[in-house]
Amino acid sequence: MNILVINGANLNMLGKREPELYGEDTLEDINNFLASSFPKVKFEFFQSNYEGVIVEKIQQADCDAVIINAAAHTHYSIAIRDAVLIRKDLPFVEVHLTDPKSREEFRKVSLLEDVCLATFAGKKKYSYFDAVKYLLDLQKEKHDGI
């Protein structure tokens, strides 16, 4: 299985950015954790602070599934939401390191939640782990004809 993992704004600063909230793992640590946890999965890791670049990456994605942590874009980007909707050929899963529903009011709204198959949040790097497991289980169910 080929999974594209998209990370949005400021996630390149993990490890330095509010470690009490986001943990001490860097984005590279998380990527390495996923790659070593799922050696049979081919990952493409992508991060951008720019909304339009993320939209273009979604439009051009050549993979079996997408995990997206749109970060701040989650709460206001209609453009990213529309890009996900355009790619109905791919399963999308939303991920967050923290639980946005338990944070500030403006973080409680996700424009991606209802266009993704599932959301995994609040478990730091294990949110990503659970998302990969979910996609692998989904692929197995599809393959087994369930």
Buried (B, 14 or more C-beta within 10 A) or exposed (E): BEBBBBBBBBBBEBBEEEEEEBBEBBBEBBBBBBBEBBEEBEBBBBBBBEBEBBBEBBEEBEBBBBBBBBBBBBBBBEBBBBBBEEBEEBBBBBBBBBBBBEEEEEBEEBBBBEBBEBBBBBBBBBBBBBBBBBBBEBBEEEEEEE
